[in-house]
Amino acid sequence: MENIIIRHSEDKDIIGVKAIYESEIAYGGTLQLPFPSLDRWTSRLSNLPQGCYSLVAEYEGEIVGQLGLSVCDNPRRRHVASFGMGVKETFQGKGVGGQLIQSALMLADKWLNVQRIELEVYTDNIAAMKLYQKHGFEIEGEAKNFAFRNGEFVDVYHMARLRTYTI
C-alpha cells in the first residue's frame, strides 16, 4: 500500500492508537484487554521508558497501525528487543504490518545495534506467523496455555529473528 507514513508516535496519535486496540481482532491477537481507556493509552505513549519506541503507520491523516519496540535494559541482554503491534481491522492484509516491521528492523539493526528480536504469536494466527516469517523470524518453541483469551487458554509460538550479518 502506497502513501503510508511510518513515524514515531506523538501525543496527537493516542486516540488513533486506542482505536486500533478497541477492535476485537487487535485485542484478541495481542495481550491487550477489551475496553482500553484513553488514560491508559495516554500514560503508555506519553511517557515511554528509555529503550522503548512506538511507531505508527499513518494513511491520509489516519493512524492505521502501531508497533511498540522494547530493547532489553538488562546489560547482558541489551542486544535483544521484542515487539508487539496492531493494525486497524480495515487495513489488515494491505501491507501496513510489513511496513511497520521493516521500519522497526531498520531502527533495531542500523541504529540500536540489536542482534535478536523476539515475539510471541498465537498459534492460530496464521497470517501473522507468515508475515513474521517473511521478515526472517523463525519459530523457536511453543508455550502451552500462554494466555487467557475469550474464555479459554491459548498457546503461542516463540519466534525470533537473529541478525547474523554485519551492517
Steps between C-alpha positions, in 0.01 A plus 500: 500500500643834396479828689554338840717714726687321778615726783542514876169549679410836648243606757258595220498131391379353829130497407583330169715236670228438757251451215719226349501301823124542553445248221443140610748383237771726648443425868429134423829468314708673767518505878280812512164495677165616361379851583834680506483833680634823358682566827684167473610564141597858584716376787658229286587714200573837661770371731687226315779353713855511371553230239134497392387629163149542364458515124175580325381448145305797368286499188340827384515639854354185663698277737462150352771306684727512803811305600671516838867396510674446835873447537594296807654711773690213665868555411541139392198520265538848353547334163139373519170674427138392478198651334126487477275665248146560387351600166159655456256230392411668169870525408608143577648308209598821317868515595476731801640240741786424263595866475493538878721191541745621233532834678549335839765266356686794343495684835614191689770395252650831394454724801448295816745214425239239586608149401188307602133593483247282679122478492211275591220420258187295566525164326169561322613833350622359169507836318724657764735199505539522121570871524766449766660214306511722190717738706742232620336386823510131587299296747724402792247334724143477620345598833181319597223695676705818466208741529130509579296627204125512457427242768775249425874449522695537177849398391770715345807444290816674610659647189826685454710658230877506536711753317795289395664747267703815552353827387 
